[in-house]
């Protein structure tokens, strides 16, 4: 069995378990069968590129994490901080955000 597929399957299984879902619930949520999900989690099969993209968007995870196991601390932290902020609010505060970034950079020079 391919060790890469096995690792990908374990990460997908972790995402499912972290959300407290059964294989059947999770499979339905992401638009595949429970049987196919089982083969993915066991490392016997993989998502197509299209399904991987949809999965990542729906589960709010990065493809880097699914494929390579890389966790981007900044992406996850920023997503968590901004989860209740809409795009219009962000647009309105963009200059403030830029000023904060400039300040952070100037302190680390």
C-alpha positions as CSV (number, residue, x, y, z in Angstrom):
1,X,0.0,0.0,0.0
2,X,1.3,3.5,-0.9
3,X,2.5,5.3,2.3
4,X,1.5,8.7,0.9
5,X,-2.1,7.5,0.3
6,X,-2.1,6.0,3.8
7,X,-0.9,9.3,5.4
8,X,-3.5,11.3,3.4
9,X,-6.2,8.9,4.5
10,X,-5.2,9.3,8.1
11,X,-5.4,13.1,7.9
12,X,-8.8,12.9,6.3
13,X,-9.9,10.5,9.0
14,X,-8.6,12.9,11.7
15,X,-10.6,15.8,10.1
16,X,-13.8,13.6,10.2
17,X,-13.2,12.5,13.8
18,X,-12.4,16.0,14.9
19,X,-15.8,17.0,13.6
20,X,-17.5,14.1,15.4
21,X,-19.0,12.6,12.3
22,X,-19.5,9.0,11.3
23,X,-18.1,7.9,7.9
24,X,-21.6,7.9,6.5
25,X,-22.4,11.4,7.8
26,X,-19.0,12.8,6.6
27,X,-19.2,11.1,3.2
28,X,-22.7,12.5,2.6
29,X,-21.5,16.0,3.7
30,X,-18.6,16.0,1.2
31,X,-20.6,14.3,-1.6
32,X,-19.1,10.8,-1.8
33,X,-20.2,7.3,-0.6
34,X,-19.3,6.0,2.8
35,X,-17.6,3.0,1.1
36,X,-15.4,5.3,-1.0
37,X,-14.5,7.3,2.1
38,X,-13.5,4.1,3.8
39,X,-11.1,3.3,1.0
40,X,-9.6,6.8,1.2
41,X,-9.2,6.6,4.9
42,X,-7.5,3.2,4.6
43,X,-5.1,4.5,2.0
44,X,-6.5,2.4,-0.8
45,X,-7.8,5.3,-2.9
46,X,-7.6,9.0,-3.2
47,X,-9.7,12.0,-4.2
48,X,-9.6,13.3,-7.7
49,X,-8.2,16.8,-8.0
50,X,-11.7,18.2,-8.4
51,X,-13.0,16.3,-5.3
52,X,-9.9,17.4,-3.3
53,X,-10.5,21.0,-4.1
54,X,-14.2,20.7,-3.1
55,X,-13.2,18.8,0.0
56,X,-10.7,21.5,1.1
57,X,-13.2,24.3,0.5
58,X,-16.0,22.5,2.3
59,X,-13.9,21.5,5.3
60,X,-11.9,24.7,5.4
61,X,-8.5,22.9,5.3
62,X,-5.6,23.5,3.0
63,X,-4.5,21.1,0.3
64,X,-1.0,21.4,1.8
65,X,-2.3,19.8,4.9
66,X,-4.1,17.0,3.2
67,X,-1.4,16.2,0.7
68,X,1.8,17.0,2.7
69,X,0.8,17.2,6.3
70,X,1.9,20.8,6.5
71,X,0.0,23.0,8.9
72,X,0.2,26.7,8.1
73,X,0.0,28.3,11.6
74,X,-0.7,31.7,10.2
75,X,-3.5,30.6,7.8
76,X,-5.2,28.7,10.6
77,X,-4.8,31.5,13.2
78,X,-6.0,34.2,10.8
79,X,-9.0,32.2,9.7
80,X,-10.0,31.6,13.3
81,X,-9.6,35.3,14.1
82,X,-11.6,36.4,11.0
83,X,-14.2,33.7,11.0
84,X,-17.0,36.2,12.1
85,X,-15.8,39.1,10.0
86,X,-17.5,39.6,6.6
87,X,-15.7,40.9,3.5
88,X,-17.2,44.3,3.6
89,X,-15.9,44.8,7.2
90,X,-12.5,43.7,6.0
91,X,-12.5,46.1,3.1
92,X,-13.4,49.0,5.5
93,X,-10.6,48.2,7.8
94,X,-7.9,47.4,5.2
95,X,-5.9,50.5,5.9
96,X,-5.9,49.8,9.6
97,X,-4.7,46.3,8.9
98,X,-1.9,47.6,6.6
99,X,-0.8,50.0,9.3
100,X,-0.6,47.2,11.9
101,X,1.5,45.1,9.6
102,X,3.9,48.0,8.9
103,X,4.2,48.5,12.7
104,X,5.0,44.8,13.3
105,X,7.6,44.9,10.5
106,X,9.3,48.0,11.8
107,X,9.7,46.5,15.3
108,X,11.5,43.5,13.8
109,X,14.0,45.3,11.7
